[in-house]
Amino acid sequence: MAFRTGEVRGATTVALVVVVSLLISGGGSEHPTARGADSSEGSAGAADGTGPVSPGATTYLVSFDETPLANGVTWFVNVTGFGNRSASVTSGGGNVIEFELPNGTYGFSASTAGSDWTWDMSLTGPSFTVAGAAKEVPVYFQYHGVTPLYEVEFAESGLPTGSNFIVLVDGRNLTGVAPTTLSIDLANGSYSYSVPDETPYIANDSGGELVVHGHSETVAISFSTSSPPGFSILPWAELAGALGAVVAAIFVFRVFARRRKREGTGSPSEAGSSIP
């Protein structure tokens, strides 16, 4: 079948128009919706807590700061759609868990590895919002376990047997009879104490502040007589003895002096009879 030159050119033109129309319309399909850099839309996150973030999205540092977990406690933060992260509290850190998140509002929860501590959601609520800047989210926990106690001893010395030994610890009265050691169980913290004197004995440590920090403590209390500092009975006794000796010597001297005087003078009658 033979085609005329005009028919071929007309068919070619029609084909080009069809191709251009298809290119312009996208082949009859809809264009995909692009997410802007500040979009907060996301899907389920990875288990490592990094979470999927749209390509080109700007993210901001979100820091979860816990209070007041004890050393050794492991805690967790779960951000909805971005998974879990954890940290263990030590004396050198472990109090902060961080995420990188784009703008948006996120639900979150917190927990610990044990049952002694529980997250107190009432202080912060279960969600937070990232709005174009870094975000700090406080995480509060409450302790429900048994508070550990440590023995504190007050050991006395210097009191005679049968004397009362008394120590006051934060208003609590500890009493014993010497020789003895008084004890009390206390949790970590600072406590005031006082030791009254047992007349005539005075405590070398009349009181102060006691700090309990994770282990038992012993406080030594010694007593001594109530003589003023630098005072000694012996020198005064020696002086009294010397004065007594002097007084006795004077008395004896005067007695002998009177006797000799009497012997040397004689009576008037005896003196007259001796004259011829």
C-alpha positions as CSV (number, residue, x, y, z in Angstrom):
1,M,0.0,0.0,0.0
2,A,1.5,3.3,-1.0
3,F,1.3,6.4,1.2
4,R,1.3,9.9,-0.1
5,T,3.8,12.3,1.2
6,G,1.1,14.6,2.7
7,E,-0.5,11.7,4.5
8,V,2.8,10.6,6.1
9,R,3.5,14.1,7.3
10,G,0.0,14.5,8.7
11,A,0.3,11.2,10.7
12,T,3.7,12.2,12.0
13,T,2.3,15.5,13.3
14,V,-0.6,13.7,15.0
15,A,1.8,11.3,16.7
16,L,4.0,14.1,18.0
17,V,0.9,15.9,19.4
18,V,-0.2,12.7,21.2
19,V,3.3,12.2,22.8
20,V,3.5,15.8,24.0
21,S,0.1,15.6,25.5
22,L,1.0,12.4,27.4
23,L,4.2,14.1,28.7
24,I,2.3,17.1,29.9
25,S,-0.4,15.1,31.6
26,G,2.1,12.7,33.3
27,G,0.6,9.7,31.5
28,G,-2.7,10.2,33.1
29,S,-1.3,9.6,36.7
30,E,-1.3,12.2,39.6
31,H,1.9,13.9,40.7
32,P,3.3,12.6,44.1
33,T,3.0,15.1,47.1
34,A,6.4,16.4,48.3
35,R,7.1,16.9,52.0
36,G,8.6,20.3,52.9
37,A,11.7,20.6,55.0
38,D,9.6,21.6,58.1
39,S,7.0,18.8,57.8
40,S,6.2,16.9,61.0
41,E,4.6,13.9,59.2
42,G,6.3,10.6,59.8
43,S,5.8,6.9,60.1
44,A,6.7,4.2,62.6
45,G,10.3,4.6,63.8
46,A,13.2,2.3,64.0
47,A,13.9,0.4,67.2
48,D,17.2,2.2,67.7
49,G,15.3,5.5,68.2
50,T,16.7,7.3,65.2
51,G,13.3,7.2,63.5
52,P,12.6,8.0,59.8
53,V,12.9,11.6,58.9
54,S,11.9,12.9,55.5
55,P,14.8,13.7,53.2
56,G,15.9,17.3,53.6
57,A,13.8,17.8,56.8
58,T,15.4,20.0,59.5
59,T,15.7,18.3,62.9
60,Y,16.3,19.7,66.3
61,L,18.0,18.2,69.5
62,V,15.4,17.0,72.0
63,S,16.9,16.2,75.5
64,F,15.1,14.2,78.1
65,D,16.6,15.0,81.5
66,E,15.7,12.7,84.4
67,T,15.3,13.4,88.1
68,P,16.1,11.9,90.7
69,L,17.2,8.3,89.8
70,A,19.9,6.7,91.9
71,N,23.2,5.5,90.5
72,G,22.9,2.2,88.7
73,V,19.3,2.6,87.5
74,T,18.7,2.1,83.8
75,W,15.9,4.1,82.3
76,F,14.1,4.4,79.0
77,V,12.3,7.0,76.8
78,N,10.0,6.0,74.0
79,V,9.0,8.7,71.5
80,T,5.9,7.7,69.4
81,G,7.1,6.8,65.9
82,F,10.8,7.0,66.8
83,G,11.3,4.1,69.1
84,N,13.2,3.6,72.4
85,R,16.5,4.9,73.8
86,S,18.0,4.1,77.2
87,A,20.7,5.2,79.6
88,S,22.2,4.0,82.9
89,V,22.7,6.6,85.6
90,T,26.2,6.8,87.1
91,S,28.1,9.4,89.1
92,G,29.5,10.7,85.8
93,G,26.4,10.9,83.7
94,G,23.5,8.9,82.2
95,N,20.9,11.5,83.2
96,V,20.1,12.6,79.7
97,I,18.6,10.8,76.7
98,E,18.6,12.6,73.3
99,F,16.7,12.4,70.0
100,E,16.9,14.4,66.8
101,L,13.4,15.3,65.7
102,P,11.7,17.6,63.1
103,N,9.0,20.1,64.0
104,G,5.9,18.5,65.4
105,T,4.0,17.3,68.4
106,Y,5.1,13.9,69.8
107,G,3.8,11.5,72.4
108,F,6.3,9.9,74.7
109,S,6.7,7.7,77.8
110,A,9.4,6.9,80.3
111,S,10.2,3.8,82.4
112,T,13.0,2.1,84.4
113,A,14.3,-1.4,84.3
114,G,13.0,-2.1,87.8
115,S,9.8,-1.6,89.7
116,D,11.2,0.6,92.5
117,W,10.9,3.8,90.3
118,T,7.9,4.9,88.3
119,W,7.5,7.8,85.8
120,D,5.4,10.7,87.2
121,M,3.6,11.8,84.1
122,S,1.5,14.4,86.0
123,L,4.3,16.9,86.1
124,T,5.0,17.1,82.4
125,G,2.2,15.4,80.5
126,P,2.5,12.7,77.9
127,S,3.6,14.9,74.9
128,F,5.8,17.7,73.8
129,T,6.2,20.0,70.8
130,V,9.3,20.8,68.7
131,A,8.9,24.3,67.2
132,G,12.0,25.4,65.3
133,A,14.5,25.0,68.2
134,A,16.1,22.6,70.6
135,K,13.9,21.2,73.3
136,E,14.4,20.1,76.8
137,V,11.9,17.7,78.3
138,P,12.1,17.0,82.1
139,V,11.4,13.4,83.2
140,Y,10.4,12.9,86.8
141,F,10.5,9.6,88.6
142,Q,9.1,8.6,92.0
143,Y,10.7,6.0,94.3
144,H,8.5,3.2,95.7
145,G,11.1,0.8,97.0
146,V,12.5,0.2,100.5
147,T,14.8,2.9,101.7
148,P,18.1,1.4,102.8
149,L,19.2,2.1,106.4
150,Y,22.7,2.1,107.9
151,E,23.8,1.6,111.5
152,V,25.3,4.5,113.3
153,E,27.0,3.8,116.7
154,F,27.9,6.2,119.5
155,A,30.7,4.6,121.5
156,E,31.4,6.1,125.0
157,S,34.5,6.0,127.1
158,G,35.6,7.6,130.4
159,L,32.3,7.3,132.3
160,P,32.3,5.3,135.5
161,T,30.3,2.1,135.5
162,G,26.6,2.8,136.1
163,S,26.7,6.4,134.7
164,N,24.0,7.4,132.3
165,F,25.1,7.9,128.6
166,I,22.6,9.9,126.5
167,V,22.7,10.9,122.9
168,L,20.0,13.0,121.1
169,V,19.8,12.4,117.3
170,D,17.4,14.7,115.5
171,G,15.1,14.7,118.5
172,R,15.3,11.0,119.2
173,N,16.6,10.0,122.6
174,L,19.2,7.2,122.9
175,T,19.9,6.2,126.5
176,G,22.2,3.6,128.0
177,V,24.2,2.8,131.2
178,A,28.0,2.9,131.0
179,P,30.0,1.1,129.8
180,T,27.9,0.9,126.6
181,T,27.5,1.7,122.9
182,L,24.3,3.3,121.6
183,S,23.2,2.6,118.0
184,I,20.5,3.8,115.6
185,D,19.6,3.0,112.0
186,L,19.5,6.0,109.6
187,A,19.0,6.5,105.9
188,N,21.3,8.6,103.8
189,G,21.3,12.2,104.8
190,S,22.5,14.8,107.4
191,Y,21.5,14.6,111.0
192,S,22.1,16.8,114.1
193,Y,23.1,15.2,117.4
194,S,24.0,16.3,120.9
195,V,25.6,14.7,123.9
196,P,24.7,16.1,127.4
197,D,27.3,16.1,130.2
198,E,27.1,13.6,133.0
199,T,28.2,15.8,136.0
200,P,31.0,15.9,136.9
201,Y,32.1,14.4,133.6
202,I,32.1,16.4,130.4
203,A,31.8,15.0,126.8
204,N,34.7,15.9,124.5
205,D,32.2,16.0,121.6
206,S,29.1,17.8,122.8
207,G,27.3,17.5,119.4
208,G,27.4,18.5,115.7
209,E,26.2,17.2,112.3
210,L,26.4,13.6,111.3
211,V,26.4,12.6,107.6
212,V,25.3,9.1,106.5
213,H,26.3,8.2,102.9
214,G,25.9,4.6,102.0
215,H,27.7,2.9,104.9
216,S,27.8,2.5,108.7
217,E,29.3,5.1,110.9
218,T,30.9,5.2,114.4
219,V,31.1,8.3,116.6
220,A,33.5,8.1,119.5
221,I,32.5,10.1,122.6
222,S,35.0,10.3,125.5
223,F,34.3,11.9,128.9
224,S,36.6,13.6,131.4
225,T,36.2,15.3,134.8
226,S,34.9,18.8,134.9
227,S,38.1,20.5,136.0
228,P,38.8,23.7,134.0
229,P,41.4,23.5,131.3
230,G,44.9,23.7,132.7
231,F,43.6,23.1,136.3
232,S,45.2,20.4,138.4
233,I,44.4,19.3,141.9
234,L,47.9,18.2,142.8
235,P,49.7,21.6,142.8
236,W,47.0,23.0,145.1
237,A,47.2,20.0,147.4
238,E,51.0,20.4,147.6
239,L,50.6,24.1,148.4
240,A,48.0,23.3,151.1
241,G,50.4,20.8,152.6
242,A,53.2,23.3,152.6
243,L,51.1,26.0,154.3
244,G,50.0,23.5,156.9
245,A,53.6,22.6,157.7
246,V,54.5,26.3,158.0
247,V,51.5,26.9,160.4
248,A,52.4,23.9,162.4
249,A,56.1,25.0,162.7
250,I,55.0,28.5,163.8
251,F,52.7,27.0,166.4
252,V,55.5,24.7,167.8
253,F,58.0,27.6,167.9
254,R,55.6,29.8,169.9
255,V,54.9,27.0,172.4
256,F,58.6,26.5,173.0
257,A,59.3,30.2,173.2
258,R,56.7,30.7,175.9
259,R,58.0,27.7,177.9
260,R,61.6,29.0,177.8
261,K,60.4,32.5,178.8
262,R,58.6,31.0,181.8
263,E,61.6,28.9,182.8
264,G,64.0,31.9,182.6
265,T,61.9,34.4,184.6
266,G,60.7,32.4,187.7
267,S,58.1,33.6,190.4
268,P,58.6,36.9,192.6
269,S,58.5,34.9,196.0
270,E,61.2,32.6,194.9
271,A,63.3,35.6,193.8
272,G,63.0,37.3,197.3
273,S,63.9,34.4,199.4
274,S,67.2,34.1,197.7
275,I,68.4,37.5,199.0
276,P,70.5,37.4,202.3
